[in-house]
């Protein structure tokens, strides 16, 4: 549990026996559902210390309608505090810069963290999410995984963000997966695309290894 302003907040931690670079896993608007815990387990299996804070107070939405309801009544300030306290907790357990891997809503928070504390973040992975942050503050490497036709994350927004990052000299790589839908990574969603998910995962692991491990 994390102490967020005196309030206990759950987080899921998966760590290899010998430790490793830290990766903050930030879930989509559904809540901390089993898929995101599985991401942590998979990262730990590959030598990363993965921590996923629960940004929904234990609630999990099964449908888009339920997720919209959770979103509408969520406390943005508490979520922000939780993300940053989780980040601090992860940094205490690990050495060096951390990575942040975010899905949709979580990707927005990953960008917020990377721009707020650039000296603490070495890698950011965005899965179909974006946020209007000051990219000139970002010093980490960034990798984004997006669809070419996503009603929830229009390509023009992604073009704009990656254009801003390029102009600011941010080392940003964008991968586009033709024909997939939002949430294509999440194996419990009807939008899941196994081939795209596998490719995006392989690219992510290679990126995290190269960005967070000392050469």
C-alpha positions in Angstrom: 0.0 0.0 0.0 1.0 3.6 -0.7 0.4 6.4 1.8 -1.2 9.2 -0.3 -1.8 12.1 2.0 -2.7 9.8 4.9 -4.9 7.7 2.7 -3.9 4.1 1.9 -3.8 3.3 -1.8 -3.2 -0.1 -3.2 -0.4 -0.8 -5.7 0.7 -3.9 -7.4 4.4 -4.7 -7.2 6.3 -7.4 -9.2 10.0 -7.7 -8.7 12.8 -10.1 -9.8 14.8 -11.6 -7.0 17.9 -9.6 -7.8 16.0 -6.3 -8.5 16.5 -4.3 -11.6 15.5 -1.0 -13.2 12.2 0.4 -12.1 9.2 0.6 -14.4 6.0 2.5 -13.4 3.0 0.9 -15.0 0.0 3.3 -15.4 -3.3 1.6 -16.2 -6.0 2.7 -18.6 -9.3 4.1 -17.3 -10.7 0.7 -16.4 -8.8 0.5 -13.2 -6.1 -1.9 -12.0 -7.6 -5.0 -13.7 -5.7 -8.3 -13.9 -4.2 -7.4 -17.4 -2.2 -4.6 -15.9 -0.9 -6.8 -13.1 0.1 -9.3 -15.7 2.1 -6.6 -17.5 3.9 -6.1 -14.2 4.6 -9.8 -13.8 5.9 -10.1 -17.3 8.2 -7.1 -16.8 9.5 -8.7 -13.6 10.1 -11.9 -15.4 12.4 -9.9 -17.8 14.3 -8.3 -14.9 12.4 -5.1 -14.2 10.9 -4.0 -10.9 7.3 -3.1 -11.9 4.9 -1.1 -9.8 1.3 -0.3 -10.8 -0.6 2.1 -8.5 -4.4 1.7 -8.4 -5.8 5.0 -9.7 -9.4 3.9 -9.3 -9.7 3.1 -5.6 -10.1 -0.6 -6.2 -13.0 -0.2 -8.7 -12.7 -1.9 -12.1 -14.9 -1.1 -15.0 -15.9 -3.9 -17.4 -17.5 -1.7 -20.0 -16.8 1.7 -21.7 -19.9 3.1 -20.0 -18.7 1.9 -16.6 -15.3 3.4 -17.3 -16.8 6.7 -18.3 -18.7 6.8 -15.0 -15.5 6.1 -13.0 -13.7 8.8 -15.0 -16.4 11.3 -14.3 -16.3 10.8 -10.6 -12.5 10.4 -10.2 -10.4 12.8 -8.3 -7.7 14.1 -10.6 -5.7 15.6 -7.8 -5.7 12.3 -5.8 -4.7 10.4 -9.0 -1.8 12.8 -9.6 -0.6 12.5 -6.0 -0.9 8.7 -6.3 1.1 8.6 -9.5 3.9 10.7 -8.0 4.0 8.9 -4.7 4.2 5.6 -6.5 7.0 7.0 -8.6 8.9 8.0 -5.5 8.3 4.6 -3.9 9.6 2.8 -7.0 12.7 5.0 -7.1 13.5 4.2 -3.5 13.5 0.5 -4.4 15.6 0.9 -7.6 18.7 2.6 -8.8 19.0 5.0 -11.6 16.2 6.5 -13.8 12.9 4.7 -14.0 10.7 3.9 -17.0 7.0 4.8 -17.3 4.7 2.6 -19.3 1.2 4.0 -19.7 -2.0 2.8 -21.4 -4.5 5.4 -22.7 -5.3 7.5 -19.6 -2.1 6.1 -18.0 0.0 7.2 -21.0 -1.2 10.8 -20.3 0.1 10.4 -16.7 3.4 9.0 -18.0 4.0 12.1 -20.1 3.1 14.3 -17.1 5.7 12.5 -14.9 8.3 12.7 -17.7 7.9 16.4 -18.1 7.6 17.2 -14.3 10.6 15.3 -13.1 12.7 14.8 -16.3 15.9 13.9 -14.3 14.2 10.9 -12.8 12.8 9.3 -16.0 14.8 7.5 -18.6 12.1 5.9 -20.8 8.5 6.6 -21.5 6.2 4.1 -23.4 2.8 5.4 -24.6 0.1 2.9 -25.6 -2.6 4.8 -27.5 -2.5 7.8 -25.1 -1.4 11.4 -25.1 -1.4 14.5 -23.0 -0.8 18.2 -23.6 2.4 18.7 -21.6 5.4 20.9 -22.1 7.6 18.5 -24.1 10.6 20.8 -24.0 11.0 19.6 -20.4 11.2 15.9 -21.4 14.7 14.4 -21.4 13.8 10.7 -21.5 13.5 8.7 -24.6 9.9 8.2 -25.7 8.3 5.3 -27.6 4.6 5.5 -28.7 2.3 2.7 -30.0 -0.7 4.0 -31.9 -3.4 2.9 -34.3 -3.6 4.7 -37.7 -7.4 5.2 -37.2 -8.3 5.5 -33.5 -11.5 7.3 -32.6 -10.3 7.8 -29.0 -6.8 9.1 -30.0 -7.0 10.9 -33.3 -3.9 10.8 -35.5 -3.7 14.6 -35.8 -3.2 14.8 -32.0 -0.5 12.2 -32.1 1.1 13.9 -35.1 1.1 17.2 -33.2 2.6 15.7 -30.1 5.4 13.8 -31.9 6.0 16.9 -34.0 6.4 19.0 -30.9 8.8 16.4 -29.4 10.9 16.3 -32.6 11.1 20.1 -32.6 12.2 20.0 -28.9 14.9 17.5 -29.7 13.2 14.7 -27.7 14.3 11.2 -28.8 10.9 10.0 -29.7 9.9 6.9 -31.8 6.4 6.4 -33.0 5.1 3.0 -34.1 1.8 2.8 -36.0 -0.3 -0.3 -36.2 -2.6 -0.2 -39.2 -6.2 -1.3 -38.7 -6.1 -1.9 -34.9 -8.4 -0.3 -32.4 -7.8 1.5 -29.1 -6.9 -0.9 -26.3 -5.4 -3.3 -28.9 -2.8 -4.4 -26.3 -5.2 -5.6 -23.7 -5.9 -9.3 -24.0 -9.2 -9.1 -22.1 -10.7 -6.5 -24.5 -12.6 -7.3 -27.7 -10.2 -4.8 -29.5 -7.2 -7.0 -28.6 -5.0 -7.7 -31.6 -2.5 -10.5 -30.8 -0.1 -9.8 -33.6 0.1 -6.1 -33.0 0.3 -6.6 -29.2 3.2 -9.1 -29.5 5.1 -6.7 -31.8 4.5 -3.7 -29.6 5.6 -5.7 -26.5 8.8 -6.8 -28.2 9.6 -3.3 -29.2 8.8 -2.0 -25.7 11.1 -4.5 -24.0 13.9 -3.8 -26.3 13.4 -0.1 -25.7 13.3 -0.4 -21.9 16.4 -2.5 -21.9 18.4 -0.1 -24.1 17.1 3.0 -22.3 17.3 1.9 -18.6 20.2 -0.6 -18.4 23.7 0.8 -18.2 25.7 -0.2 -21.3 
